Amino acid sequence: MLLFSISDYLLPCPVKQLTGLECPGCGFQRSFVALMRGDLADSLHLYPALIPFLFTWILLLLHLKFKFRNGAKWITYSFAATAVIVFVNFMIKMVFNFHTHH
């Protein structure tokens, strides 16, 4: 039996602590923990950009090792798609947060 879990070591978001509002990265750590538990649905719910983010990093590392012909272009596309997901998710959270508090 483990005496602790990784959830015990998650860092609090300073933006959320100061403002009460989630930042564009809020949910990343909890999403990663859910993914490591094998709970894909919870992971996607908590932070939809986690899997594209991880894919981008894996693609980057593979490209650095194997020098794919169009690797840099695909990394750029993957990064852009991840950024769009982060932005849309953040905007949805802000709209939802605004409507639940007003």
N, C-alpha and C positions, 0 to 999 in steps of 0.2 A: 504494500500500500504506500502510495506517495504521500509524504507529509505536506506537500505543497503542490500547487498547479501553476502553470504559466500565467493563468489569469490573475494570480496574486501579484504579478510583477508588471502589469500593464501601466504605462505612464499616463497620467491625466493630461487632458488637453488644456494648455494654458489659456487659449482663446475662449474655450467654453467656461473655464473657471472665472475668467475676468468679465465676460460679457453675458454668459448664459446661453450663447448661440454656438451652434456647432460650426467648426471650420470645414474647409473642403476635404480635410484628411480624417475627420472624425469617423470612427467606425473601422478604420483600417486594422488596428490591432485586434479588436474583437472578431472581425471577419477572418483574420488569419488564424486565430485560435479555433474558430468554428470549422474552418477548412481543415486544420490539422486533426480535429475530432472526426472528420469525415462528413460533417453536416454542410453539404454544398448549398442547400436552400437557405439556411441561416446565414452562411457566409455571403451569398449574393444579396440577401436582404440587408445585411449590415453595411456592406460596402461593395457595390456592384463593380467597381473598377479594380478590385484586388486581382482577379484572375487575369484580366488583360495586362495589368501592371507586371505580374509575375511572368507572363508570356513574353512581354517586351524585354525583360531582363534576361530571360533564358535565351531569347533570340539574339540579344546583344552578345552574350557570352559565347554562344555557338559561332556567331559571325567572327568574333575576335579570334577564335580558335581555328575555324575552317575557311574563313574569307569567302563567304558566298558571293557569287557574281553580283546580285542585286540586294545583298544583305543590308547595306546602309539605307536603301530606299524602303525596304520592308520594315526596318526598325523605325524609320521616320513615320511611316503610315501607322504602325502599331502604337507609337508614342502619341500621335495625333488622335487616334481613336480613343486611347485611354484618357487623354486630356478632355475630350468631349464628354466621355462618360462621367468623369469627375465633376465637370462643370454642370452638366444636366442634373446629376444626382444632388449636387449642392443647391441648385436653384429649386428643385422639388422640395428639398428639406426646408429651405427658407420660406417658400410659399406655404407649405404645410404648417411650419412653426408660426408664421404670421397669422394664419387663419385660426389656429388653435389657441392663440393667446390674445386675440382681439374679438 
